[in-house]
């Protein structure tokens, strides 16, 4: 890191500690970091509130755990809390994955990712399979799609999802599984507060998040998609793209100051293409995957379906070598701003 970058980051830290005093006079690059920092902090606050509410709203433990009938209202509240947490997390996933890779994994890893290292026969504690998707898997256990069940049943160490069925399981869900998620989020929130961002982490985090859009859609064909139990993956992707545009808007004055007006037009057009496509689908789930779908060589017929059209657009926009793609233009913008690649 050169001395100028270090001075910028130090200045930003002082301003943030002072509550933003004098931010109206910041240079464009410092203002970008200030705005991104505020956006991430706001969403971390929302995430903390949502997961804390989720834990608090867990049904009171009784002898037979949860009842789908008598605890229906509490489960519905937890599902709403979970969705609020999911949106807040997806707004800042790109940054958290860069800044807190271990906490990002414990918070957001998929079921198959956890059990690939060791099986987990007990669903409700704070070890093994944990995080938002472990909780999602329990909350939506009665509604898991057949494709998801078929995929997971073939995994070594598979354990069928279910509500807590005993007093101890209900207690552990609240005081161990949910408590671990709350603790991890609070750790990220407390560690982020004094942290000084750098342009690479902030801007490249957006690019990384955009690259994940294609992965999220690709995994739907095999039941491996991210928010697969709640069928909420399209909502995840909408939140990702909304956050990408919001974060980019913080860098826009800096890019314009460097003569990047033409790149700015192309970036905004790329975001609009994705947002328009996402808005064309109703609900929170990805469109249905054609039964004959092949990710390696999809047919023209399958590409013409709603899912195929979405997949094709994501494939194009995430191609760094495709002229005018969103990722291609954002990489060009990073080069103009002097933002380096992140270390692998």
N, C-alpha and C positions, 0 to 999 in steps of 0.2 A: 504494500500500500504506500503510495507516495505521500509526501508531507501535506500537499494541498487537500487530498482526500481525508487524511487524518484530521486536519483542522476543520473541514466541513462537518465531519461526524461529531467532533467534540463540540462545535458550535451548536449543532442540532440537539445534542444531549443537554446542554445548558439551557437552551430555549424550552425544551420539553419539561425539564425539571422546574423551570420558572413558570410553567403554565402557558407557554406560548407567547410570552411578552416580546413584542417587537417583530413578530413573524411577518407583518406586512412588508417589511423591508428585506426579506430574505431573497437571495439569488434564486433563479428558477430551479436549480438542482436541489438546493436545500429546501425550498418550498415543496417540491415533489416528495422528498423524504418525510417532511413534516406531515403532509396530508395523508400519505400512506400509513405512517405510524398511527395517526389518529383513527383512520379507518379500521386498521387491524385491532387497535385497542377497543374500539366501540363494539366490534363483533366478538371479541373475546369476552367483553362484559356481558353481551347478550347470550353467548354460549354458556358462561358460568351461571347466569340466571336460569337458563333453560334446564341444564342438567341438575342443578340444585332443586328446581321444582319437580323434576322427574323423580328424583329420589324421595322427596317429601310426599309426592302423590301416590307412592306405592301403597297398595292395600294393606290394612292392618293384618298382621299374620294371625291365622287361626289354625285349628287342628288339621284341616285338609288343604292348606295353602290357599290358592285363589280359586274362586268359582266364576266361570264364564258368565253366570247369571247374576249372582249377588254382587260381584266386584266389577260389573261391566262399566259402571260410571268411572271408577278409578282407573281402569285400564284405558278407557277412552281419553281421560285426562293425560295419562302418561304418553299415549300415542301422540297427542297434540304437543306435549312438551318435547318429545323426541323429534318431531318435525321442525319445531323451532330451533332446537339444537343443531339439527342437520343443516338447515339453511345458514345459520351463523357460521358453522364449521366450513361449509363449502365456499362461503365468501372469502375465507382466508386460508384455505387449504394449501395453496401454492406457497405462501410465505411460511406457514407452520412446518411444512415438509422440509424446507430448507433450514429453518432456524432450530427446530426441535425434532430431528428425525426419529429419535427413540420414542418421544411422547406422541408424535404423529402416528407411529406404528401401534403403540399400545391403545391409542384412542380410536384409530380408524382402520386397522387391519381387518381383512375379511376372515370369515370362519375357516376357509380352506388354507389361508396363510398361516393361521395359528396352529392348526392340527398337522400341518406338514412337518413340524419339528417334533411334536409329541401329542398323543391323544389327550382329550379332556373329557372324562366321564361325568363330571359334576358341573352343571351349567351355571350355578348361581354364586360361586365364590369369586374372589379377586385374583385368581391365578388361572393360567392357561388361556382359554378363550375369554377375552375381556373387551371392553370398549363399546362404542355405539352400536356396532353390528351384532355383538353378543346380546345386548339388551333388545335390539330390534328383533332378533331371531326368537326371543322368548315372547315379546309382546304380540307378534304376528304369527305365533306358532300354529294357530288353527287355520291360517289362511295362506300358507306357503304354496306357491304355484308348483304344479307337477314337474315342470322342467327343472326347477331348483331342487326339489326332493330327489329327482332322478340323478342329478349331478352329485349331490352331497352323499347320497347313499353309496356311491361308488368310491368314496374317499376312505382310506385307511383311518381307523379311529373315529368313524362317524358315530354321533350320538343324536338321536331324534330330539328335535326341539319340543318343548312343552312348558306350560305354566308351572310354577311351584306347586307341588302336590302335598306338601307337609308344612307344618309350622316352621321347622328349621330352614327349609328351602326358601320360604317366603321371607324369613328374617335375613337370610344370607343374600338374597337378591337385593334387598334394601340396604343392608349394612355392610355388604362386601362388594358385590358386583357394581351396584350404582355408586357406592361410596368411592370405589377405586376410580371410576370415571370422573366424579366430582374432584377428587384429589389431583388427578392428572391435569384436568382443565385449570384448576386453581394454580398449579405449579407453572403451567405455561403462562397464565395471566400475570403471576407475580414476577416471573423471570423476564417477561417481555417488557414490563413497565419501565425499567431503567435501561433497556437495551437500545443501542444506537444502530439503526439500520444502515445498510450500505446500498448503493444503487443496484449492484449485481443481484443481491438477495431479493430486493423488491421487484425489479423489472423482470429478471429471469424467472422469478417465481410465477409471474403471470404466464410467461411462455410455457413453463412446465405444466401449469394447470390447463392451458389450452391443448397441449399434447395429450393430456389424459382424457379429453373428450372422446377421442376415437377409441381409446382402450375401454372406456365405460360402455360404449355401444357394442364393441366387438365381443365383449364377454357375455352380452345378453343372449347370444345364439346358443350358448351351452349352459345357461342357468348360473353363470359365474358373476353376473353383474353386481355392482356394489350394493345398492340398497334394494336387494332382491326380495326380501321377505315382505317389506311394506310396498313393494312396487313403486318406488319413489326415485328411481334413477334419473328420470327426465327432469324432475324437480331439482335434483343435485346439479345436473348439467346447466339448467337455467341459472341457478345460483352461481355456479362457476363463471359463466359468461358475463353475468351481471357484475360480478366482482372484478373480472378482467377488464371490463370497460371502465369501471369506477377507478381502478388502480391506474390504468393507462391515462385517464383524464388528469391525474395528478402530474404525470410526466409530460403531458401535452405542451404546456407553456415552455418547458425546457427544450423540447424537440423543435417547436416553432422558433425559439430563440436561436437554435443552431441551423436554421434554414431547412427544416424538415417538413414544410407545408404540404408538399406532394405526398410524402409518406403518411402524414396525418390523415389526409383524405382517404388513402387506401386502407389504413388501419380501421377507421370508422366504418368504411364500407364493408370490411370483413366482419366486424362485430355485428353490423346490421344484417348481413346475410345469415349468420348463425341465429341471431335473435328472432328473425322473421320465420326461419324454419322451425325453431322450437315453439314459437307462438302458434304455429299452424296445427299443432297437435293438442288435443284436449287432455285434461287429467295430468297425473304425476308420473305415469308409467311410460316407458319407451313404447313406440308402436310395435305391434306383434311381429316377431321374426318369422319370415316364411319357413315352412317346414323343410324346404329343399335348400335352405341357405348354406352357402359355402364362403367362408371369409377369404380363402385363398383364391377362389375363382367364382364369384357370384355370377349367376346368369343374368342376361338382359331382362328377363321377366322378373327375377327377384329384385334387381336394382330399380325396377319401376314401381315397386311397392313403397308404401310410406316409410317402412324401415330402411329399405334399400336406398331411397333418396336421401334419407338422413345420413346413412353410413357413407354414401358417396361424397356428400358435401363435407363431412368431417375428414374423410381421407384427403380431399383436395386442400382443405384449409390448414391441415396439420403437416402438409408436405413442405419442408424447408426449401426444397429445390424447385418448387412450382412457382413461377413468376406471378406475383400479385396475391399469393395465398396469404392468409393472416399471419401465419408463423414466419413466412419468408419476409414479409414487410416489417414485422416486429424485430426480426433479427437484423435487418438493415438499419432500423432505428436505433437498436442497441449499439451497433457499430458507430453510427453517427454521434451518439452520446458518449462514446468511449467506455461503454459498459462491457466488461469482460465476460467470457464464459465462466460459469461456476465450475469449480473443481469436481471431478467425478468421484 
